[in-house]
Amino acid sequence: MVVRRINGDPMYFECHARAVMTMTYRFTRGNQIVRFIFVTLISVVLVACDVSRDNDIPPANTTGNDNNDNNTNVAVVLSGSISIAPGSAIDSDVNDPNSPYRANNSLAEAQTITNPATLGGYVNLSGFGRAGRSFAAGDADDYYIAQLFANQSITVTVADFDPAANRVALFLLDENGDVVLHTNADSQTDVINVNADGIYYLKVSALSGASRYVLTLGLSGQQQSASGAAISVDQEFVPGEVIVEYKSGDNASRPQTATGASAITAASLLGLEYKAGHVSRNLLLKLGSGNNLNNAFSAMGIQRSIKTADSKEQLKLDTIEIVKALRKRPDIVSARLNYIRKPFLIPNDEYYNYQWHYPQIDLPQAWDVTTGSNNVVVAVIDTGVLTNHPDLQGQLAPGYDFIRDPDNAGDGDGIDNDPFDVGDDTNGNSSFHGTHVSGTIAAASNNSNGVAGVAWEARVMPLRALGRFGGTDYDIEQAVRFAAQLPNDSGTVPARKADVINLSLGGPTNSITPPEAFRLAREAGVIVVAAAGNETSSGLNYPASLDGVVSVSAVTIRNSLAPYSNFGNTIDIAAPGGSSTDVNGDGYTDGVLSTVGSDANGSIQLGFAFYQGTSMASPHIAGVAALMKSVNSSLTPGEYDQLLVNGELTDDLGALGRDNQFGHGLVNAYKAVIAARNLVEAPAEPRPPFAEVQPAALNFGAIDVSMELNIVNAGDGDLQVLQINSDSNGWLSVTGISVDANGIGRYVVQVNRQTLPAVTQTYSATITITTSVNVINVPVLMQVFVEDIADNAGFHYALLKDSVSQIIVQKVAAQLIDGEYQFTFRNVGAGSYIISAGADSDNDGRICEVAEACGAYLMPSYIVPIVIDGNSENRSGINFETSFNNVINADNTIQLPMIKLNQPLF
């Protein structure tokens, strides 16, 4: 922690980069001490960080400006290295003329990529995009070759997608170059699912304009398209049938009766057959066969690009093509497949498969009991909320804005009844932290869209207390009072008090005695939950360390304490907070996926992002508490505490019993719900035993040799593990390391590359776990490298910026040496600096945009300025990581980074 004094008061320079793990510092505003209190950690990526105010990107041999006018009497050298996130790759012919070049414009020139991988690229038609290497001649097609496996998903995200100007399509080709599957380039994010093992070519093509893109090869993700209801041949639907709704004003084409001539005529105009429907409802139409099907394709301008010998598979493919074509017609409101629905134990939200953190805490089992109650309210004291986010519609109770300082609020006034989050950064890099927290608690779920919330039938009361400069204790405590229906500065109270309060915020304290607001809220029956903090410290943290507040530490996908998480004797419970790994090989970092927004392009756009931090762990606990209140409305904070101490809410982690890392253990949502219900009802009948495995997939990459697998009984009663084997032919082994008599517990999975041929190759295997009640298959990926196919995130520019003015002081070309970037800044004068680095694939003079890799100092993934004064010496070892900012969006117009970083304020 770097400290300096302003007017005698210490200023802590841990970052106001709120989308990163922002720790705590203070500054003086008149006589007011303002405390910065975010506790979020996100994999570092700078959004649209300006490389140069004159857009002058240095050539590869430029060492930057060696003169710093801050203090000519001080001249030190700052140097370090930038590691590359595993699986990173770069298009070999991007538009940046400084980037190494190799054409990949044809099958013969196809660029080899590993699997899994996250690749950043750029394509453009001649004369489109920014001036650069490919502007004049164009770079319409990028070809890649990779070893893929059945059930993998290949995702392309088009950073600059515009249906009228910039369209990019993804093609999957077999070894002969024949098209197997393709996207229609009608949405920003599209997915192709691989049906069989094999060597494939991937072609990314600019159909119009120019754009950066991210290509993600994932092991287990089943992400769907973000363009309305996603459609895939792998889904269950009635082949040959489509459900269509016409616009009400199109009387000439809209059917007038259930069986009248106009219904048949309207269908025939499309080359389809009328099957069922009514003017006041949707129509069920049917594809014909033979010439009739050809007529439908002709009537809608479809050229069949995919053919298969399997007639049923072909009919499904043809049905999908018809639906996509119908969706583009101006007289059609909607067109969809006639899906076959079955009972679900998990929500059907399109990105749920990336929410690995929910099965980790047995949420699907809890949802069999309750998904929450509309009468249960969770107050989120944070940055406010994006009330217009589609996944929060109908999920919000009336809230309030308690930011007293208009400058801090940024909305033109002081406290008011509007908790809308206007953003916490004037440079367009706002975190929308409260929206992410709110989505984890109660995002609308099981609606085929977006993500799922922990207690999706509960409601969130958004209380805005954190603004551009963070928030003050006073404002936060006014929000606590409001949530508990206690007298407060708003002069009003909510019609219904909150059942739970979540505080994903914090800062150092020297006391565990709760202020009056917290004490009275607990006495009013409110369960108060807070993030433990991200300083990797055992020090006391406000408000998590206060008596009566549930303090939450964070775990990774591996059930280990997250590298940033606080610990100590005030930790009560642990929950998923995420990390920057990709253990399950889905192509995305193992963060917590939830709702967010982006104001990088001026107006606020809505989407979803992976964040990391105890800020993300805390809302899991608040959401589970809401589920508990849904089955036991009289549950008190004291009863909650007793259940926690008794071990009825958690699965033990770490040392036996309570410990200083995980408290009483990792929250188990099902156990918690049952424990709460058993206080007011007779115990329910035992559930059938059922085995589950965590993680659901394993990605060893090219380096890891061992990983853990945890087999649990997600039901009740006896369950035995009968057999564990794999189809790896000997390169993979599974050994129990902490297993009970029934085989339930922790196993280590090891790979031995020495037994394999000395050939660069990706290996796939399946671990099959046979139990007395069910069989589980765990997919595994592992790579062997004997040639130099090192991770590469593209040509990187390193920037040294003044942390106060944000002016770039030096810019240098980072050198890629042995799989790491090396950088050096010379003659650095006195001052406070931020170091970042990133690629500029489209050559627009800005690094770190969507689909461009980026990183910033410090470790593990949060920014701390480097202060140079007259006593400073040369400093090396300034090391950090760079990675790509993948995208998941709510609609076709969004350009929202999955990972983003705010500019510091000072």
KATALIN-V753267 format. One record per backbone hydrogen bond with DSSP energy under -0.5 kcal/mol. NH is the residue of the N-H (numbers start at 1). CO is the residue of the C=O. E is the energy in kcal/mol with one decimal. If there is no record, write none. Layout:
NH|CO|E ; NH|CO|E
//
This chain:
4|11|-1.2 ; 6|9|-2.6 ; 9|6|-2.4 ; 11|4|-3.1 ; 12|10|-0.5 ; 13|2|-1.8 ; 13|11|-0.6 ; 15|863|-1.6 ; 18|16|-2.1 ; 20|17|-2.8 ; 21|861|-0.6 ; 22|20|-2.0 ; 22|40|-0.9 ; 23|21|-0.6 ; 27|34|-1.3 ; 29|27|-0.5 ; 29|32|-2.7 ; 30|28|-0.5 ; 32|29|-2.5 ; 34|27|-2.2 ; 34|32|-0.7 ; 35|33|-0.5 ; 36|25|-2.7 ; 37|35|-0.5 ; 39|504|-0.7 ; 41|612|-4.0 ; 47|901|-0.8 ; 48|46|-0.6 ; 48|848|-1.0 ; 49|847|-1.0 ; 51|49|-0.5 ; 51|845|-1.1 ; 52|845|-0.8 ; 55|52|-1.8 ; 57|55|-1.1 ; 62|59|-2.2 ; 66|64|-0.7 ; 71|68|-0.7 ; 74|71|-1.5 ; 76|828|-2.1 ; 78|825|-2.6 ; 79|875|-2.2 ; 80|823|-1.9 ; 82|821|-2.7 ; 83|81|-0.5 ; 83|880|-2.3 ; 84|819|-0.5 ; 85|882|-2.4 ; 88|85|-1.7 ; 89|118|-1.9 ; 91|120|-2.7 ; 94|91|-0.7 ; 95|841|-1.6 ; 96|841|-0.8 ; 97|95|-0.5 ; 99|96|-1.4 ; 102|92|-2.1 ; 110|107|-1.5 ; 111|143|-2.4 ; 113|145|-2.1 ; 117|217|-1.2 ; 118|87|-2.4 ; 119|215|-3.0 ; 120|89|-1.9 ; 121|213|-2.8 ; 123|211|-2.1 ; 124|139|-1.4 ; 125|209|-2.2 ; 127|135|-3.4 ; 128|125|-2.1 ; 133|95|-2.5 ; 135|132|-0.6 ; 138|134|-2.2 ; 139|124|-2.9 ; 142|204|-2.3 ; 143|104|-3.2 ; 144|202|-2.3 ; 145|111|-2.4 ; 146|200|-2.3 ; 148|146|-0.7 ; 148|198|-2.7 ; 151|194|-3.0 ; 152|149|-1.9 ; 153|218|-1.2 ; 154|192|-3.2 ; 155|153|-0.5 ; 155|216|-2.7 ; 156|190|-2.5 ; 157|214|-2.4 ; 158|188|-3.0 ; 159|157|-0.7 ; 159|212|-1.8 ; 160|212|-0.7 ; 161|158|-1.4 ; 162|166|-2.4 ; 165|162|-1.3 ; 166|162|-1.4 ; 167|165|-0.6 ; 167|208|-1.3 ; 169|205|-2.6 ; 171|203|-2.7 ; 172|181|-3.1 ; 173|171|-0.6 ; 173|201|-3.0 ; 174|178|-2.6 ; 177|174|-2.1 ; 180|172|-3.6 ; 181|172|-1.4 ; 183|170|-2.2 ; 190|156|-2.3 ; 192|154|-2.6 ; 194|152|-2.9 ; 194|192|-0.5 ; 198|148|-2.3 ; 200|146|-2.6 ; 200|198|-0.5 ; 201|173|-2.4 ; 202|144|-2.7 ; 203|171|-2.5 ; 204|142|-2.6 ; 204|202|-0.5 ; 205|169|-2.7 ; 205|203|-0.6 ; 206|140|-2.8 ; 207|167|-2.6 ; 207|205|-0.8 ; 208|167|-1.5 ; 211|123|-2.3 ; 213|121|-2.2 ; 214|157|-2.2 ; 215|119|-2.9 ; 216|155|-3.0 ; 216|214|-0.5 ; 217|117|-2.8 ; 217|215|-0.5 ; 218|153|-2.5 ; 218|216|-0.7 ; 219|585|-4.5 ; 224|350|-0.7 ; 226|189|-1.4 ; 228|226|-1.3 ; 230|228|-0.6 ; 235|232|-1.5 ; 237|235|-0.7 ; 238|338|-2.4 ; 239|237|-0.8 ; 241|238|-1.7 ; 242|285|-2.4 ; 243|336|-3.0 ; 244|242|-0.5 ; 244|283|-2.6 ; 245|334|-2.4 ; 247|331|-2.2 ; 250|247|-1.4 ; 251|249|-2.0 ; 253|250|-0.8 ; 254|250|-2.2 ; 263|260|-0.6 ; 264|260|-1.4 ; 265|261|-2.9 ; 266|262|-2.7 ; 267|263|-1.9 ; 268|264|-2.5 ; 269|265|-2.2 ; 270|266|-0.7 ; 270|267|-1.0 ; 271|268|-1.3 ; 272|267|-2.9 ; 273|286|-3.0 ; 275|284|-2.0 ; 276|284|-1.8 ; 278|282|-0.8 ; 281|278|-2.0 ; 283|244|-3.0 ; 284|276|-3.1 ; 285|242|-2.8 ; 285|283|-0.7 ; 286|273|-2.8 ; 287|240|-3.0 ; 288|271|-0.5 ; 292|289|-1.6 ; 294|290|-1.9 ; 295|291|-2.4 ; 296|292|-1.7 ; 297|293|-2.3 ; 298|294|-2.3 ; 299|295|-3.0 ; 300|296|-1.7 ; 301|298|-1.1 ; 302|297|-3.2 ; 304|302|-0.6 ; 311|309|-0.7 ; 314|310|-2.6 ; 315|311|-2.2 ; 316|312|-2.0 ; 317|313|-2.3 ; 318|314|-2.8 ; 319|315|-2.3 ; 320|316|-2.1 ; 321|317|-2.1 ; 322|318|-2.1 ; 323|319|-2.3 ; 324|320|-2.4 ; 325|321|-2.0 ; 326|322|-2.6 ; 327|323|-2.1 ; 328|324|-0.6 ; 328|325|-0.9 ; 329|326|-1.5 ; 332|329|-1.3 ; 333|245|-2.8 ; 334|245|-1.4 ; 336|243|-2.1 ; 338|241|-0.9 ; 339|337|-1.4 ; 340|236|-2.3 ; 341|339|-0.7 ; 351|450|-2.6 ; 352|349|-1.9 ; 354|351|-1.7 ; 355|352|-2.4 ; 356|354|-1.3 ; 358|355|-1.9 ; 359|355|-0.6 ; 360|356|-1.2 ; 361|358|-1.3 ; 362|359|-1.7 ; 363|358|-2.1 ; 366|362|-1.5 ; 367|363|-2.8 ; 368|364|-0.9 ; 368|365|-0.5 ; 369|366|-1.7 ; 370|366|-2.6 ; 371|372|-0.5 ; 376|373|-1.9 ; 378|459|-2.8 ; 379|377|-0.6 ; 379|500|-3.1 ; 380|461|-2.3 ; 381|379|-0.7 ; 381|502|-2.1 ; 382|380|-0.9 ; 382|463|-2.1 ; 385|419|-1.7 ; 387|385|-1.3 ; 389|386|-2.1 ; 392|389|-2.1 ; 393|390|-0.7 ; 395|392|-1.9 ; 397|460|-3.0 ; 400|462|-1.6 ; 401|416|-3.1 ; 402|400|-0.6 ; 402|464|-3.3 ; 404|402|-0.8 ; 406|404|-0.6 ; 409|405|-2.5 ; 410|406|-2.5 ; 412|406|-0.5 ; 416|401|-1.6 ; 419|417|-0.6 ; 421|385|-1.6 ; 422|420|-0.9 ; 428|425|-1.2 ; 436|432|-1.5 ; 437|433|-2.3 ; 438|434|-2.4 ; 439|435|-2.1 ; 440|436|-1.7 ; 441|437|-1.6 ; 442|438|-2.7 ; 443|439|-2.1 ; 444|391|-3.3 ; 453|443|-1.1 ; 454|440|-2.9 ; 455|441|-3.0 ; 456|453|-0.6 ; 457|371|-2.6 ; 458|455|-1.7 ; 459|376|-2.3 ; 460|395|-2.8 ; 461|378|-2.7 ; 462|397|-0.7 ; 462|460|-0.8 ; 463|380|-2.6 ; 464|400|-2.8 ; 464|462|-0.5 ; 465|382|-3.1 ; 465|463|-0.6 ; 466|382|-2.1 ; 467|470|-3.6 ; 468|408|-2.8 ; 470|467|-1.5 ; 471|35|-1.8 ; 476|472|-2.4 ; 477|473|-2.6 ; 478|474|-1.8 ; 479|475|-1.8 ; 480|476|-2.1 ; 481|477|-2.0 ; 482|478|-2.3 ; 483|479|-2.5 ; 484|480|-1.6 ; 485|482|-2.0 ; 486|481|-3.1 ; 491|488|-1.7 ; 494|482|-0.7 ; 498|483|-3.1 ; 499|377|-2.7 ; 500|377|-1.6 ; 501|527|-2.5 ; 502|379|-3.2 ; 503|529|-2.2 ; 505|503|-1.4 ; 506|37|-1.9 ; 507|542|-1.7 ; 509|540|-1.3 ; 514|512|-0.5 ; 518|515|-0.6 ; 519|515|-2.1 ; 520|516|-3.0 ; 521|517|-2.0 ; 522|518|-2.1 ; 523|519|-2.1 ; 524|520|-1.6 ; 525|522|-1.9 ; 526|521|-2.2 ; 527|499|-2.2 ; 528|526|-0.6 ; 528|548|-0.5 ; 529|501|-3.0 ; 529|527|-0.5 ; 530|550|-2.8 ; 531|503|-2.0 ; 532|552|-2.6 ; 536|564|-1.9 ; 542|507|-4.3 ; 545|541|-3.4 ; 546|543|-1.7 ; 547|512|-3.1 ; 549|546|-1.9 ; 550|528|-3.0 ; 551|549|-0.7 ; 552|530|-2.0 ; 553|551|-0.5 ; 553|573|-2.2 ; 555|575|-2.0 ; 556|560|-2.4 ; 559|556|-2.0 ; 562|554|-2.7 ; 565|562|-1.1 ; 566|533|-2.5 ; 567|537|-2.4 ; 568|660|-3.3 ; 571|568|-1.5 ; 572|551|-2.1 ; 573|551|-1.8 ; 574|665|-2.2 ; 575|553|-1.7 ; 577|555|-2.8 ; 578|555|-1.7 ; 579|590|-1.7 ; 585|582|-1.1 ; 590|581|-2.5 ; 591|589|-2.1 ; 592|611|-3.2 ; 593|591|-0.6 ; 594|609|-2.0 ; 596|607|-2.5 ; 598|605|-2.4 ; 602|599|-1.5 ; 603|601|-1.0 ; 605|598|-3.0 ; 607|596|-2.4 ; 608|888|-1.9 ; 609|594|-2.5 ; 611|592|-2.4 ; 611|609|-0.7 ; 612|41|-2.5 ; 613|577|-1.5 ; 615|39|-1.6 ; 616|613|-1.3 ; 617|613|-1.1 ; 618|614|-2.4 ; 619|615|-0.8 ; 620|616|-0.6 ; 620|617|-0.9 ; 621|617|-1.3 ; 622|618|-2.3 ; 623|619|-2.6 ; 624|620|-2.2 ; 625|621|-2.4 ; 626|622|-1.8 ; 627|623|-1.8 ; 628|624|-2.3 ; 629|625|-2.3 ; 630|626|-1.3 ; 631|627|-1.0 ; 631|628|-0.7 ; 632|628|-1.1 ; 635|632|-1.9 ; 640|636|-2.5 ; 641|637|-2.5 ; 642|638|-2.1 ; 643|639|-2.4 ; 644|640|-2.2 ; 645|641|-2.6 ; 646|642|-2.1 ; 647|644|-1.4 ; 648|643|-2.3 ; 649|643|-0.5 ; 651|666|-2.8 ; 659|663|-2.1 ; 663|659|-1.3 ; 664|572|-2.7 ; 665|662|-2.3 ; 666|651|-2.3 ; 667|574|-2.4 ; 668|649|-2.8 ; 669|361|-3.0 ; 669|667|-0.5 ; 672|668|-2.4 ; 673|669|-2.4 ; 674|670|-2.5 ; 675|671|-2.6 ; 676|672|-2.2 ; 677|673|-2.4 ; 678|674|-2.6 ; 679|675|-0.6 ; 679|676|-0.9 ; 680|677|-1.6 ; 681|677|-1.9 ; 692|712|-2.5 ; 694|710|-2.1 ; 698|779|-2.2 ; 699|583|-2.1 ; 700|781|-2.8 ; 703|700|-0.9 ; 704|700|-1.2 ; 707|749|-2.3 ; 709|747|-2.8 ; 710|694|-3.0 ; 711|709|-0.5 ; 711|745|-2.8 ; 712|692|-2.7 ; 712|710|-0.5 ; 714|690|-3.0 ; 714|712|-0.9 ; 716|687|-0.8 ; 721|742|-3.2 ; 722|720|-0.8 ; 722|770|-2.3 ; 723|770|-2.0 ; 725|768|-2.1 ; 727|766|-1.0 ; 731|728|-0.9 ; 733|750|-2.5 ; 735|748|-2.5 ; 737|746|-2.7 ; 738|746|-1.9 ; 740|744|-2.6 ; 743|740|-2.0 ; 745|711|-1.4 ; 746|738|-2.1 ; 747|709|-3.1 ; 748|735|-3.2 ; 749|707|-3.8 ; 749|747|-0.5 ; 750|733|-2.5 ; 750|748|-0.5 ; 751|705|-2.1 ; 752|731|-2.4 ; 753|751|-0.5 ; 755|752|-0.9 ; 756|753|-1.6 ; 759|757|-2.4 ; 761|784|-2.0 ; 763|782|-3.9 ; 765|780|-2.0 ; 767|778|-2.7 ; 768|725|-3.2 ; 768|766|-0.6 ; 769|767|-0.6 ; 769|776|-3.2 ; 770|723|-3.0 ; 770|768|-0.6 ; 771|769|-0.6 ; 771|774|-2.4 ; 772|720|-2.1 ; 776|769|-2.6 ; 778|767|-2.8 ; 779|696|-0.6 ; 779|777|-0.6 ; 780|765|-2.6 ; 781|698|-2.0 ; 782|763|-2.1 ; 783|701|-2.9 ; 784|761|-2.7 ; 789|787|-1.6 ; 792|88|-1.6 ; 797|838|-2.9 ; 798|812|-2.9 ; 799|836|-3.3 ; 800|810|-2.7 ; 801|799|-0.6 ; 801|834|-2.8 ; 802|807|-2.7 ; 803|832|-3.0 ; 806|802|-2.2 ; 809|800|-3.1 ; 809|807|-0.5 ; 810|800|-1.6 ; 812|798|-2.5 ; 813|62|-1.5 ; 814|796|-2.2 ; 814|812|-0.7 ; 815|822|-2.6 ; 817|815|-0.8 ; 817|820|-3.6 ; 820|817|-1.4 ; 821|82|-2.4 ; 822|815|-2.6 ; 823|80|-2.2 ; 825|78|-3.5 ; 828|76|-2.9 ; 829|827|-0.5 ; 831|868|-2.2 ; 833|866|-2.6 ; 834|801|-2.5 ; 836|799|-1.9 ; 837|855|-2.3 ; 838|797|-1.8 ; 839|853|-2.1 ; 843|840|-1.4 ; 847|49|-1.7 ; 848|839|-1.5 ; 851|885|-0.9 ; 852|849|-2.2 ; 853|793|-0.5 ; 854|883|-2.2 ; 855|837|-2.4 ; 857|835|-2.4 ; 862|858|-0.8 ; 864|857|-1.0 ; 865|13|-1.0 ; 866|833|-2.8 ; 867|865|-0.6 ; 868|831|-3.4 ; 868|866|-0.5 ; 872|869|-1.8 ; 875|77|-3.0 ; 878|79|-2.0 ; 879|877|-1.6 ; 880|81|-1.6 ; 882|83|-2.4 ; 883|854|-1.9 ; 886|884|-1.1 ; 888|608|-0.6 ; 890|606|-1.2 ; 894|891|-1.0 ; 897|895|-0.6 ; 898|886|-2.4
//
